[in-house]
Amino acid sequence: MKKAVPLMIGVGEMQRGLSHFLNLLETEEEGFIVSHNEPKAVLMSLKRYEQLKFLERARLEEEEEVLRIVEEGEVEFEKGKTKTAKSLKSLL
């Protein structure tokens, strides 16, 4: 179950107990490294990082596919290979 308050790690704590916090990441998705009570960085497990990178790559690939389809449609439109909404309506 996800906690309501995320893991917050002070810079000093990080310096003194890095291995402890790395072990904590096995049960937490991520944590914040804070300095003067202000979040400065995110600490996450390698597994979580790989999941996020996978999702990011999938989103980028999907965007590239959509752009490719739009470009193909524009080329077909310029060549006069597309139909207008009115002409499609008459087919129905």
C-alpha positions in Angstrom: 0.0 0.0 0.0 1.3 3.5 -0.9 2.0 5.9 1.9 0.3 9.2 2.1 3.6 10.9 2.9 6.5 10.1 0.6 9.9 9.1 1.9 11.8 12.3 2.8 15.6 12.0 3.2 17.7 14.9 4.4 21.1 15.5 2.8 22.9 14.8 6.1 21.0 11.6 6.6 21.8 10.5 3.1 25.5 11.1 3.7 25.4 9.0 6.9 23.2 6.2 5.8 23.2 5.6 2.0 23.1 1.8 2.2 20.1 2.1 4.6 18.2 4.3 2.1 19.1 2.1 -0.8 17.5 -0.9 1.1 14.4 1.2 1.8 13.9 1.7 -2.0 13.2 -2.0 -2.2 9.8 -1.4 -0.5 9.2 2.3 -1.5 8.7 3.4 -5.1 10.7 6.6 -4.6 11.8 9.1 -2.1 12.8 12.8 -2.1 16.2 14.1 -1.0 15.6 17.3 0.9 17.8 20.2 1.8 16.5 22.8 4.3 13.1 21.1 4.1 12.9 21.6 0.4 12.9 18.7 -2.1 16.0 18.8 -4.3 16.1 15.4 -6.0 14.2 12.1 -6.4 15.7 8.8 -5.3 14.1 5.7 -6.8 14.9 2.1 -7.3 16.4 0.9 -10.6 13.3 -1.2 -11.2 11.1 1.9 -10.9 13.4 4.0 -13.1 13.3 1.3 -15.8 9.5 1.2 -15.6 9.3 5.0 -16.1 11.9 4.9 -19.0 9.8 2.1 -20.7 6.6 4.2 -20.4 8.4 7.3 -21.8 9.8 5.3 -24.8 6.3 3.9 -25.5 4.8 7.3 -25.4 7.4 8.7 -27.7 7.0 5.9 -30.2 3.2 6.4 -30.1 3.7 10.1 -30.8 6.0 9.4 -33.7 3.5 7.0 -35.2 0.7 9.5 -34.9 2.9 12.2 -36.6 3.8 9.7 -39.4 0.1 9.0 -40.0 -0.8 12.7 -40.1 2.1 13.4 -42.5 0.8 10.5 -44.8 -2.7 12.0 -44.7 -1.3 15.4 -45.7 0.5 13.9 -48.6 -2.6 12.1 -49.7 -4.6 15.3 -49.4 -2.2 17.2 -51.5 -2.4 14.5 -54.2 -6.2 14.7 -54.1 -6.6 11.1 -52.8 -8.8 12.1 -49.9 -12.6 12.5 -49.7 -14.5 15.4 -48.3 -17.0 14.9 -45.5 -19.8 15.8 -47.8 -18.9 13.1 -50.4 -18.6 10.5 -47.6 -22.0 11.5 -46.3 -23.6 10.8 -49.7 -22.2 7.3 -49.6 -24.1 6.6 -46.4 
